[in-house]
Amino acid sequence: MTSTLTSSDPPISDEPDVELDESAEHIASSMISMMRQFASIKSRVGLGAEGDTSPLFLLVKLAQLGPRRASDLAEQLCADPSTVSRQVAHLVKGGLVERQADPDDGRASILVPTELGRVKVREHSQRRGAALKPVVADWSVQDRADFLRLITKYTEGIEAHREELISLMLEHHRKGAS
């Protein structure tokens, strides 16, 4: 196995099953650490002038996923439909999303970002990039490309195995509670 380890990296076994288990544990630990760091930063920054960031998250996901029904969006995000409905109402009222007739079922509507909504998504993406730029500024072009490729592969893997992950986590939670 070819890898670059730092002095803080734990050793990895040469046995395939043990190596996979150890790698998965280290990746999980690193991801949890990353999520905690971002949560800590977010709590120190607060919500700012724009208030609740949830509707913006919904707008970003809608822009990424494309036009869809609110119920489909809620399912995709594993969110409560009533919460999504309130957030959609906020986005519609703000002129960021519009309801259009569903081409497959004229009785239903689909949500579509407006031009203003697409501008907000681009601005949000640029702000996120600017905020994280110092973290990767001293990385090589290849390191940034490798990280992007691997984190994309990781998040796609989570999505592909979502139900399995939920089942395993629930099982582990039950075992830990007993």
C-alpha distance (Angstrom), angle and dihedral (degrees) to the residues before:
residue distance angle dihedral
M1 . . .
T2 3.79 . .
S3 3.78 116.2 .
T4 3.73 141.1 136.7
L5 3.78 111.1 -119.5
T6 3.76 125.4 -170.3
S7 3.79 124.0 -147.9
S8 3.83 88.9 -98.3
D9 3.80 94.0 54.5
P10 3.79 116.5 102.4
P11 3.80 117.6 -121.8
I12 3.79 116.6 -95.0
S13 3.81 121.2 -142.3
D14 3.80 122.9 -121.5
E15 3.84 91.3 -135.9
P16 3.85 108.1 99.8
D17 3.85 99.0 -136.7
V18 3.79 93.8 41.0
E19 3.80 90.7 44.4
L20 3.82 91.2 51.9
D21 3.82 91.9 48.7
E22 3.81 92.1 46.9
S23 3.80 92.9 45.3
A24 3.80 91.9 49.4
E25 3.82 90.4 49.9
H26 3.81 92.6 49.3
I27 3.81 92.9 45.7
A28 3.81 91.0 48.7
S29 3.80 90.6 48.8
S30 3.80 92.2 48.9
M31 3.81 92.5 47.2
I32 3.82 91.5 49.9
S33 3.80 89.4 49.3
M34 3.80 90.2 50.3
M35 3.82 92.2 48.9
R36 3.81 90.9 49.2
Q37 3.79 91.2 49.5
F38 3.81 91.1 51.5
A39 3.82 91.3 45.6
S40 3.79 89.7 51.3
I41 3.80 91.9 49.3
K42 3.80 91.3 46.0
S43 3.82 92.1 50.7
R44 3.81 91.2 51.0
V45 3.79 92.6 47.8
G46 3.81 94.0 46.4
L47 3.75 124.7 -163.0
G48 3.80 96.5 -62.9
A49 3.79 125.7 -162.0
E50 3.80 95.5 -33.9
G51 3.81 92.7 62.8
D52 3.79 118.1 -155.6
T53 3.81 111.9 31.1
S54 3.83 94.5 -161.3
P55 3.82 95.9 90.2
L56 3.81 89.3 50.6
F57 3.82 89.9 51.8
L58 3.80 88.4 50.8
L59 3.81 91.0 49.4
V60 3.82 91.3 50.4
K61 3.82 91.5 49.9
L62 3.81 91.2 47.2
A63 3.80 90.2 51.4
Q64 3.82 90.1 49.4
L65 3.80 96.4 44.6
G66 3.79 98.2 38.6
P67 3.81 130.6 -129.8
R68 3.79 114.1 -22.4
R69 3.75 145.0 146.1
A70 3.80 118.1 -80.7
S71 3.82 89.8 -118.4
D72 3.82 90.9 54.3
L73 3.79 90.3 48.1
A74 3.81 91.0 50.6
E75 3.80 90.5 50.1
Q76 3.81 92.3 47.4
L77 3.81 90.5 51.5
C78 3.82 94.7 40.9
A79 3.80 86.3 -124.6
D80 3.77 132.5 143.7
P81 3.83 108.9 -94.3
S82 3.81 92.3 -134.5
T83 3.81 90.7 54.4
V84 3.80 90.9 49.2
S85 3.81 89.4 47.7
R86 3.82 91.5 55.1
Q87 3.80 91.2 46.9
V88 3.81 91.6 48.0
A89 3.82 90.0 51.0
H90 3.82 88.5 53.2
L91 3.82 91.4 49.6
V92 3.82 92.8 46.9
K93 3.80 91.4 48.3
G94 3.82 89.3 50.6
G95 3.81 91.7 51.6
L96 3.80 92.7 -116.5
V97 3.81 97.3 114.0
E98 3.78 132.7 27.9
R99 3.76 131.5 -160.5
Q100 3.79 115.6 -126.0
A101 3.78 131.0 -178.4
D102 3.80 111.4 -87.9
P103 3.83 105.8 -114.7
D104 3.82 89.6 -146.3
D105 3.82 95.0 49.0
G106 3.80 118.8 18.4
R107 3.82 90.8 -161.4
A108 3.80 91.2 64.7
S109 3.78 131.1 59.2
I110 3.76 133.3 -137.9
L111 3.78 126.5 -147.6
V112 3.78 118.7 -120.2
P113 3.81 127.0 -179.7
T114 3.80 112.6 -118.6
E115 3.79 122.0 -134.7
L116 3.82 87.8 -96.2
G117 3.82 88.6 51.1
R118 3.81 91.7 51.5
V119 3.82 89.8 49.5
K120 3.84 90.1 51.4
V121 3.82 90.0 50.5
R122 3.84 91.7 50.6
E123 3.82 91.3 47.6
H124 3.81 91.0 48.2
S125 3.80 91.1 49.8
Q126 3.81 91.3 49.6
R127 3.83 91.6 49.5
R128 3.82 91.1 50.1
G129 3.79 90.8 49.2
A130 3.81 91.9 48.7
A131 3.81 90.8 48.8
L132 3.81 92.9 52.9
K133 3.80 96.6 38.6
P134 3.84 93.2 94.0
V135 3.81 89.8 55.7
V136 3.81 93.5 59.1
A137 3.81 100.4 26.0
D138 3.80 93.5 104.7
W139 3.82 94.4 43.6
S140 3.76 119.1 104.7
V141 3.79 119.6 -111.7
Q142 3.82 87.3 -108.9
D143 3.83 92.9 51.4
R144 3.82 90.8 51.6
A145 3.81 91.2 47.4
D146 3.82 91.7 47.5
F147 3.81 92.4 47.9
L148 3.81 92.4 48.4
R149 3.80 91.3 48.2
L150 3.81 92.7 48.5
I151 3.80 97.6 42.6
T152 3.81 89.0 48.6
K153 3.80 89.9 49.9
Y154 3.83 89.2 48.0
T155 3.82 95.1 50.5
E156 3.81 91.7 44.5
G157 3.81 88.1 51.0
I158 3.79 90.9 51.8
E159 3.80 89.8 51.2
A160 3.82 92.4 46.9
H161 3.82 91.8 50.4
R162 3.82 97.8 34.5
E163 3.82 97.3 124.6
E164 3.80 92.6 44.1
L165 3.82 90.4 50.2
I166 3.79 91.6 49.7
S167 3.81 91.5 49.8
L168 3.80 92.8 48.1
M169 3.79 92.9 46.6
L170 3.80 91.8 48.6
E171 3.81 89.7 49.2
H172 3.82 91.7 50.0
H173 3.80 90.4 46.1
R174 3.83 91.5 52.3
K175 3.81 91.1 48.3
G176 3.79 91.2 49.3
A177 3.81 92.7 48.8
S178 3.81 93.6 53.3
